[in-house]
């Protein structure tokens, strides 16, 4: 039995693809018992085994056809013992299945229902389904982006994180008010995520923005081909130390405003100075002087980072695969218990269901 902080919490998931599975993985890692209800052919991400493994450890799998009366009855039986239902259908699908949040609230008054969708449960586009990039574009996140596509699905991840917050908030409020229906819109989450960026526009005022206009805020190449980050944003002392270390001491007295007004010129000078130095050496020197800087790791190098090693972020699964643990520490300890990823319908029999139902 799990001993995590959410031990005893029972979660049923009808969510596929990315946001919902990411949320339920976090909940499972923290001790909740999560059962994902998959279509008989399985979550579509099973066709990408590495992606599926990364999102679905620590869970049970039950295969049900929710378009059938037996499938719906089986789900209701599971919900009778559940604290949380997370679903990722387009708005309207649950209603057509006879499982609307309103109906579920009547039948299961203490159930916390969390609905994750592209655009939310209301509004003219509520029934549209969109993937991450489209939502990023509508939220303004790509305005100013250099290539238009980031390296992580920001809309999926932020919606998954807010879904976890919705679950925990619903559980905390349940004793006083009973269950709740939490509406998580990927678009809403991304717009809210940009509150500072949006604030200046709404007030017709200039904000610092991101990234800062500081010349020493960015990625720079070094002589050995390695890349380093500098992240000086308004710190005059760090700027002076950087200039002194790079032989640009005559520029060390420039104020933040002066640096911003000459950003392009100064960035060129920094690039030239760093291009003549080795990355390990310059990072070591700058760190000793309190300058915010660091290596730019390639993905295969991340787990060789001494700090990542010290934090034990890598998990070994029973299957022999490896994964990344959830990042929270409780009283200094990581929750590392990590059963493997379930096969499709592996746990049907635990719920009195036909073990072959996934094949029908």
Secondary structure as UniProt FT lines:
FT   TURN            5..8
FT   STRAND          10..14
FT   HELIX           19..29
FT   TURN            30..31
FT   STRAND          33..38
FT   TURN            40..41
FT   HELIX           44..47
FT   HELIX           49..55
FT   STRAND          59..63
FT   TURN            66..67
FT   HELIX           69..79
FT   TURN            80..81
FT   STRAND          84..87
FT   TURN            91..92
FT   HELIX           93..96
FT   TURN            97..98
FT   HELIX           101..107
FT   TURN            109..110
FT   STRAND          112..117
FT   TURN            124..127
FT   HELIX           132..138
FT   TURN            139..144
FT   HELIX           154..177
FT   STRAND          180..185
FT   HELIX           186..193
FT   HELIX           195..202
FT   TURN            203..204
FT   TURN            215..216
FT   STRAND          217..221
FT   TURN            223..224
FT   STRAND          227..231
FT   HELIX           236..245
FT   TURN            246..247
FT   HELIX           249..251
FT   TURN            252..253
FT   HELIX           256..261
FT   HELIX           263..275
FT   HELIX           279..288
FT   TURN            289..290
FT   STRAND          293..295
FT   HELIX           299..304
FT   HELIX           306..310
FT   TURN            311..312
FT   STRAND          314..316
FT   TURN            318..319
FT   STRAND          322..324
FT   STRAND          329..330
FT   TURN            331..332
FT   STRAND          333..334
FT   TURN            344..347
FT   HELIX           348..351
FT   TURN            355..356
FT   HELIX           357..359
//
